[in-house]
Amino acid sequence: MLAGIRGGWVDPARVEHFRKPARELAYLARKCDPKVMRAEKEGWKAIHKVRLQRRPATASLVRLKRAEAGNQERYALGCRLQSGSRPVG
């Protein structure tokens, strides 16, 4: 089927129309059957677990930098309050 799509013999819209009822039946099975629902959920949990392990540490570094910036602002505000000047803004 993929060769037909790549070769231009089969319209991709027809293939999509052909696959749609199968997707709808799979959705109904996941919705109605607790075993299928649980298996689907476990599959997604495994996928997300792997993604979290592979995720670069940049997200945690961004959070750390934001926290440091917030602490610096609070420290500066505290110093200004102790010196008797009023905070601006």
BELJO-V141652 format. One record per pair of residues at least 24 apart in sequence whose ideal C-beta (glycine too) atoms are under 8 Angstrom apart, sorted by the first residue. I is the first residue (numbers start at 0). J is the second residue. Records with the same first field share a line. If there is no record, write none. Layout:
BEGIN
I->J, J
END
This chain:
BEGIN
none
END
